[in-house]
Amino acid sequence: MKKGLFVLAVLVMAFGNAGFAQHKANLKSDATQNVLKHYGVRDETSEVPFTAVWHTADGEDFRTTYTYDEYEYYLVEELVEMKQDGAWLNYSIITYEYDFSGNVFEALAMSADGNGGWEPEDLAVFSYENGELSEIIFQYWDGNEWVNDVKEVYTYNDNVTTVLYWDWNGNNWTSDELWTYTKTDNTLEVLIQYMQGGAWQNDEKETYTLDFDEHVTEILYELWQNNTWVNFVKVIYHYNDEGCYDSKLLQGWMVNSSVWEDDIICRFSYVDGNAVHGAAVKVEGGIACDDELEMAYGYNAATKTFYCNEVDMTYIDLTGVDENNQANFKVYPVPAENEILIQAEDFQKAEIYSVTGQKLMESLRDRMNVSTLSSGLYIMKVYDHEGGCATQRFMVK
């Protein structure tokens, strides 16, 4: 069973239904994205998706609505609806649970039962060590109980990260695939191996090329054949003046002529650094087709991927001040890196909270050292001498 970047296409072919495949792929971990984030190539952003309407080449229409917690930051629910006879009907749903550090520890996927309820389908349980993702166990519902399916185990060692996949055989875990990530200044190489005869055998290799801004500019996929690496697929990203990629070209390797041939091009349009429209077409003839449309937002800080022909997205900004605040204040610089300054009338004290409500620090001064905080979104509460309190969200870089 292949994992990672190709799991979505495999599911589409296996089940013949893009909506179900999307539902499964959203729950399944994308190990490469997890590793890219570990190395700082992917980051958090205060701009997050609100809705996505996506269409498949065979005429199916879906809508995803994203719901966030009371601070409107952590994603707590993804509701997918399918359009039938002009009406949007429940199709699938994924809910997320978080720990006090803001790490997701459980993701539950369910499908509509046709009677207004939900049926459990899949469950992912996440574990962490020293703040890093260490293990994910995937289970499926057999009608009576949760049954183990696949396990991912992450090991970090400077510029080399491994993800070991285990399959459940009914009694215990058996090693299945090993993904080894090697990071250099401008590349991330992924070596994919499978277990056979008690030894790891080469299978595939992916090479990500990064520019000076840590943007992925090219992905080269190779296959191990006859004891050598053979070209397979190449993906080329083009970036606009704002640093957002506005097109993605997929090329296939022509073995007989030993040249790359253009196959599919995906084009994206942006508003304020957020991809609002994406579409995939065949280069020859402009035929509609389905492909991985990676909708980037927050100036490429994060992505949502849809396997479809066309997608439209809307977003919400999480950095606004609570309209019920009775006092006004400003914090700068944003995003903060080492120190944050507070400009407020009649300042008494300030407190910083995690987005899950945990109080992290307090100060009687109008400047706070935030160098010990991890990158992400936080809540600032500022009090005046009259007992008034105002809140504002801010980012730490």
C-alpha positions as CSV (number, residue, x, y, z in Angstrom):
1,M,0.0,0.0,0.0
2,K,1.5,3.3,-1.1
3,K,1.3,6.2,1.3
4,G,2.0,10.0,1.1
5,L,1.6,12.0,-2.0
6,F,0.0,9.3,-4.1
7,V,-2.6,8.0,-1.6
8,L,-5.3,10.3,-2.9
9,A,-5.0,9.2,-6.5
10,V,-4.9,5.5,-5.4
11,L,-8.1,6.0,-3.4
12,V,-9.8,7.6,-6.4
13,M,-9.0,4.7,-8.6
14,A,-9.9,2.2,-5.9
15,F,-13.3,3.6,-5.0
16,G,-14.2,5.5,-8.1
17,N,-15.6,8.4,-6.1
18,A,-13.6,11.6,-5.7
19,G,-15.7,12.7,-2.7
20,F,-14.9,9.6,-0.7
21,A,-11.3,9.7,-1.7
22,Q,-11.0,13.3,-0.5
23,H,-12.6,12.4,2.8
24,K,-10.1,9.5,3.3
25,A,-7.1,11.6,2.2
26,N,-7.9,14.5,4.5
27,L,-7.8,12.1,7.5
28,K,-4.7,10.2,6.3
29,S,-1.4,11.9,7.2
30,D,0.7,13.5,4.5
31,A,4.1,12.6,5.9
32,T,5.9,14.8,3.4
33,Q,3.9,17.9,4.5
34,N,4.6,17.0,8.2
35,V,8.4,16.8,7.5
36,L,8.4,20.0,5.4
37,K,6.8,21.8,8.4
38,H,9.4,20.2,10.7
39,Y,12.1,21.9,8.6
40,G,10.3,25.2,8.5
41,V,9.2,25.0,4.9
42,R,5.5,25.0,6.0
43,D,4.4,27.4,8.7
44,E,1.2,28.5,10.5
45,T,-0.8,31.4,9.2
46,S,-3.5,33.7,10.7
47,E,-5.5,33.4,7.4
48,V,-7.4,30.1,7.2
49,P,-10.0,28.6,4.8
50,F,-13.7,29.1,5.5
51,T,-15.3,27.3,2.5
52,A,-14.2,25.4,-0.5
53,V,-16.4,24.4,-3.4
54,W,-14.8,21.9,-5.7
55,H,-15.8,20.1,-8.9
56,T,-14.6,16.9,-10.4
57,A,-14.1,16.1,-14.1
58,D,-17.0,13.7,-14.1
59,G,-19.4,16.3,-13.0
60,E,-19.6,15.8,-9.2
61,D,-19.8,18.9,-7.0
62,F,-18.7,19.1,-3.3
63,R,-18.6,21.8,-0.7
64,T,-16.3,21.8,2.4
65,T,-17.0,24.1,5.3
66,Y,-14.3,24.6,7.9
67,T,-15.2,25.4,11.6
68,Y,-12.8,26.7,14.1
69,D,-12.8,26.8,17.9
70,E,-14.0,29.7,20.1
71,Y,-10.9,31.7,19.2
72,E,-11.5,30.9,15.5
73,Y,-8.0,29.4,15.1
74,Y,-7.8,25.6,15.6
75,L,-9.7,23.7,13.0
76,V,-12.3,21.6,14.8
77,E,-14.5,20.3,12.0
78,E,-14.5,19.8,8.2
79,L,-18.0,19.2,6.8
80,V,-18.2,17.9,3.3
81,E,-21.5,18.1,1.4
82,M,-22.3,16.8,-2.1
83,K,-24.7,18.5,-4.5
84,Q,-27.6,16.4,-5.6
85,D,-30.6,17.7,-7.6
86,G,-29.6,21.2,-6.8
87,A,-29.4,20.7,-3.0
88,W,-26.4,20.3,-0.7
89,L,-26.6,17.1,1.3
90,N,-24.3,15.8,4.1
91,Y,-21.6,13.6,2.7
92,S,-18.8,13.2,5.3
93,I,-17.3,15.0,8.3
94,I,-14.0,15.1,10.1
95,T,-13.7,16.4,13.7
96,Y,-10.4,17.2,15.5
97,E,-9.5,17.2,19.2
98,Y,-6.5,19.1,20.6
99,D,-4.3,18.9,23.7
100,F,-3.3,21.9,25.9
101,S,-0.2,22.6,23.7
102,G,-2.4,23.0,20.7
103,N,-1.4,19.7,19.0
104,V,-4.1,17.6,17.4
105,F,-4.4,14.3,19.2
106,E,-7.4,12.8,17.5
107,A,-9.2,13.0,14.2
108,L,-12.4,11.2,13.6
109,A,-13.9,10.7,10.1
110,M,-17.6,9.8,9.6
111,S,-19.8,9.4,6.6
112,A,-23.5,10.3,6.3
113,D,-25.8,7.4,6.9
114,G,-28.6,8.7,4.7
115,N,-31.0,9.1,7.7
116,G,-29.6,12.4,9.0
117,G,-26.9,10.8,11.1
118,W,-23.3,9.8,10.9
119,E,-21.5,6.5,10.7
120,P,-17.9,6.2,12.0
121,E,-15.3,5.4,9.3
122,D,-11.8,6.1,10.4
123,L,-9.8,7.4,13.4
124,A,-6.3,8.8,13.7
125,V,-4.6,9.1,17.1
126,F,-1.5,11.4,17.3
127,S,1.4,11.2,19.8
128,Y,4.1,13.7,20.5
129,E,7.6,13.8,22.1
130,N,9.3,17.1,23.0
131,G,6.7,19.0,21.0
132,E,7.4,17.0,17.8
133,L,5.0,14.6,16.1
134,S,6.3,11.1,16.9
135,E,3.5,8.6,16.0
136,I,0.1,8.4,14.3
137,I,-2.1,5.3,14.5
138,F,-4.9,4.9,12.0
139,Q,-7.9,2.7,12.7
140,Y,-11.1,1.8,10.9
141,W,-14.5,1.0,12.3
142,D,-15.6,-2.6,11.5
143,G,-19.2,-2.0,12.7
144,N,-18.5,-3.0,16.3
145,E,-15.1,-1.7,17.3
146,W,-12.0,0.2,16.1
147,V,-9.5,-2.0,14.4
148,N,-5.8,-1.0,13.8
149,D,-4.9,-0.3,10.2
150,V,-1.6,1.6,9.7
151,K,1.0,3.3,12.0
152,E,3.4,6.0,11.2
153,V,6.5,6.5,13.4
154,Y,8.6,9.6,13.1
155,T,12.3,9.8,14.0
156,Y,14.2,13.1,13.8
157,N,18.0,13.3,13.5
158,D,19.3,16.8,12.4
159,N,18.9,16.9,8.7
160,V,17.6,13.3,8.3
161,T,14.0,12.3,9.2
162,T,12.6,8.9,8.9
163,V,8.9,7.8,8.7
164,L,8.4,4.1,9.3
165,Y,5.1,2.6,8.2
166,W,3.7,-0.4,10.0
167,D,0.7,-2.5,8.9
168,W,-1.6,-4.4,11.4
169,N,-1.8,-8.1,10.5
170,G,-4.5,-8.9,13.1
171,N,-2.2,-9.7,15.9
172,N,0.8,-7.3,15.7
173,W,2.5,-4.6,13.7
174,T,4.7,-5.5,10.8
175,S,7.0,-3.0,9.1
176,D,5.8,-2.1,5.6
177,E,7.5,1.0,4.2
178,L,10.4,3.3,5.2
179,W,10.5,6.9,4.0
180,T,13.9,8.6,4.6
181,Y,14.0,12.4,4.3
182,T,17.4,14.1,3.8
183,K,17.4,18.0,4.0
184,T,20.2,20.1,2.5
185,D,20.3,23.9,2.0
186,N,18.1,23.8,-1.1
187,T,16.7,20.3,-1.5
188,L,14.7,17.7,0.4
189,E,15.2,14.1,-0.9
190,V,12.7,11.4,0.0
191,L,13.8,7.8,-0.4
192,I,10.9,5.3,-0.3
193,Q,11.7,1.7,0.4
194,Y,9.6,-1.4,1.0
195,M,10.4,-4.5,3.1
196,Q,11.1,-7.7,1.2
197,G,13.1,-10.7,2.2
198,G,14.0,-9.1,5.5
199,A,15.7,-6.1,3.9
200,W,14.7,-2.7,2.7
201,Q,14.4,-2.5,-1.1
202,N,14.4,0.8,-3.1
203,D,11.1,1.7,-4.7
204,E,10.7,5.4,-5.4
205,K,12.6,8.7,-4.8
206,E,11.3,12.2,-4.7
207,T,13.5,15.3,-4.8
208,Y,12.1,18.7,-3.7
209,T,14.1,21.7,-4.9
210,L,13.7,24.8,-2.7
211,D,14.5,28.5,-3.5
212,F,16.1,31.0,-1.1
213,D,12.6,31.7,0.3
214,E,12.1,28.0,1.1
215,H,9.5,27.7,-1.7
216,V,9.2,24.4,-3.5
217,T,10.1,25.1,-7.1
218,E,10.4,21.5,-8.5
219,I,9.6,18.0,-7.5
220,L,11.2,15.1,-9.4
221,Y,9.8,11.6,-9.0
222,E,11.9,8.7,-9.9
223,L,11.4,4.9,-9.9
224,W,13.9,2.2,-9.1
225,Q,14.2,-0.1,-12.1
226,N,17.0,-2.6,-13.0
227,N,19.2,-1.3,-10.2
228,T,19.1,2.4,-11.3
229,W,16.9,5.4,-10.8
230,V,14.6,6.2,-13.8
231,N,12.7,9.5,-14.4
232,F,9.0,9.2,-13.9
233,V,7.2,12.5,-13.3
234,K,8.3,16.1,-12.7
235,V,6.3,19.0,-11.2
236,I,7.4,22.6,-11.8
237,Y,6.0,25.5,-9.8
238,H,5.9,29.1,-11.1
239,Y,5.6,32.0,-8.6
240,N,4.2,35.4,-9.1
241,D,5.6,38.7,-7.9
242,E,4.0,38.2,-4.5
243,G,5.8,34.9,-4.0
244,C,2.7,32.8,-4.5
245,Y,2.7,30.0,-7.1
246,D,0.3,30.8,-9.8
247,S,0.8,27.6,-11.9
248,K,2.0,24.0,-11.5
249,L,3.1,22.1,-14.5
250,L,3.2,18.3,-14.5
251,Q,5.5,16.6,-17.0
252,G,5.8,12.9,-17.8
253,W,9.1,11.2,-18.8
254,M,9.0,9.8,-22.3
255,V,11.2,6.6,-22.1
256,N,11.6,6.1,-25.9
257,S,12.6,9.7,-26.7
258,S,14.2,10.5,-23.3
259,V,12.5,13.9,-23.0
260,W,10.0,15.5,-20.6
261,E,6.5,16.0,-22.1
262,D,4.0,18.4,-20.7
263,D,0.9,16.7,-19.4
264,I,-1.3,18.7,-17.0
265,I,-1.2,22.4,-15.9
266,C,-2.8,23.7,-12.8
267,R,-3.5,27.5,-12.6
268,F,-4.3,29.5,-9.5
269,S,-5.5,33.0,-8.8
270,Y,-5.0,34.9,-5.5
271,V,-6.4,37.6,-3.4
272,D,-4.1,39.0,-0.7
273,G,-1.9,36.0,-0.8
274,N,-4.7,33.4,-0.6
275,A,-5.5,31.1,-3.5
276,V,-9.2,31.7,-4.3
277,H,-9.5,29.7,-7.5
278,G,-7.6,26.7,-9.0
279,A,-8.2,24.7,-12.1
280,A,-6.5,21.7,-13.9
281,V,-6.5,21.1,-17.6
282,K,-4.6,18.8,-20.0
283,V,-2.0,20.8,-21.9
284,E,-2.9,19.3,-25.2
285,G,-6.5,20.1,-26.1
286,G,-7.4,21.8,-22.8
287,I,-9.4,18.7,-21.6
288,A,-10.8,18.9,-18.1
289,C,-9.1,16.5,-15.7
290,D,-8.7,15.8,-12.0
291,D,-5.4,16.5,-10.3
292,E,-4.0,17.6,-6.9
293,L,-5.0,21.3,-6.7
294,E,-2.9,22.6,-3.8
295,M,-4.6,25.8,-2.7
296,A,-2.0,27.8,-0.9
297,Y,-2.9,30.5,1.6
298,G,-1.1,32.9,3.9
299,Y,1.5,33.6,1.1
300,N,2.3,29.8,0.9
301,A,2.5,29.3,4.6
302,A,0.0,26.4,4.4
303,T,-2.0,24.5,1.8
304,K,-5.2,22.6,1.4
305,T,-5.2,19.9,-1.4
306,F,-8.2,18.8,-3.4
307,Y,-8.2,16.1,-6.0
308,C,-10.5,17.6,-8.5
309,N,-10.9,19.7,-11.7
310,E,-11.7,23.1,-10.2
311,V,-12.0,24.6,-6.7
312,D,-13.0,28.0,-5.3
313,M,-12.1,29.0,-1.7
314,T,-13.0,31.7,0.8
315,Y,-11.1,32.7,3.9
316,I,-11.4,34.3,7.2
317,D,-8.7,36.5,9.0
318,L,-8.0,35.6,12.6
319,T,-6.1,38.6,13.6
320,G,-9.0,41.0,14.1
321,V,-9.7,42.7,17.5
322,D,-12.8,41.6,19.4
323,E,-15.6,44.1,18.6
324,N,-16.8,44.0,22.2
325,N,-13.6,45.3,23.5
326,Q,-14.1,48.5,25.7
327,A,-10.5,49.5,25.3
328,N,-8.2,49.9,22.3
329,F,-4.6,48.9,22.1
330,K,-2.0,48.0,19.5
331,V,0.8,45.4,19.6
332,Y,3.9,45.5,17.3
333,P,5.8,44.2,15.6
334,V,3.5,41.5,14.1
335,P,4.5,38.9,13.7
336,A,6.6,39.1,16.8
337,E,10.0,37.4,17.1
338,N,11.8,38.3,20.4
339,E,9.9,41.1,22.0
340,I,6.4,42.6,21.6
341,L,5.5,46.1,22.4
342,I,2.0,47.2,23.7
343,Q,0.6,50.7,23.0
344,A,-2.5,51.3,25.2
345,E,-4.1,54.1,27.2
346,D,-4.2,53.7,31.0
347,F,-2.2,50.4,30.7
348,Q,-2.1,48.3,33.9
349,K,-1.0,44.8,32.8
350,A,-1.0,42.3,29.9
351,E,-1.4,38.6,29.7
352,I,-0.7,36.1,26.9
353,Y,-2.8,33.0,26.4
354,S,-2.6,30.1,24.1
355,V,-5.5,29.7,21.7
356,T,-6.8,26.9,23.8
357,G,-7.1,29.3,26.8
358,Q,-4.0,28.4,28.8
359,K,-2.3,31.4,30.5
360,L,1.3,31.5,29.4
361,M,2.8,34.8,30.8
362,E,1.9,38.1,32.5
363,S,3.6,41.4,32.6
364,L,3.1,44.8,34.4
365,R,5.3,46.4,31.6
366,D,4.2,47.4,28.2
367,R,6.7,45.2,26.5
368,M,7.0,41.4,26.8
369,N,9.8,38.9,25.9
370,V,8.1,36.3,23.6
371,S,11.3,34.6,22.5
372,T,10.4,31.4,24.4
373,L,7.0,31.0,22.7
374,S,6.7,28.6,19.7
375,S,5.7,30.0,16.3
376,G,1.9,30.3,16.0
377,L,-1.1,32.4,17.1
378,Y,-1.7,33.7,20.6
379,I,-4.2,35.8,22.5
380,M,-3.1,39.1,24.2
381,K,-5.3,40.5,27.1
382,V,-4.6,44.0,28.2
383,Y,-6.2,45.5,31.4
384,D,-6.6,49.2,32.4
385,H,-6.8,50.6,35.9
386,E,-10.6,50.8,35.7
387,G,-10.9,47.0,35.3
388,G,-11.5,47.1,31.6
389,C,-10.1,44.3,29.5
390,A,-9.4,44.1,25.7
391,T,-8.2,41.1,23.7
392,Q,-6.3,40.8,20.5
393,R,-4.8,38.0,18.5
394,F,-1.1,38.2,17.4
395,M,1.4,36.0,15.7
396,V,4.8,34.9,16.9
397,K,7.3,34.1,14.1
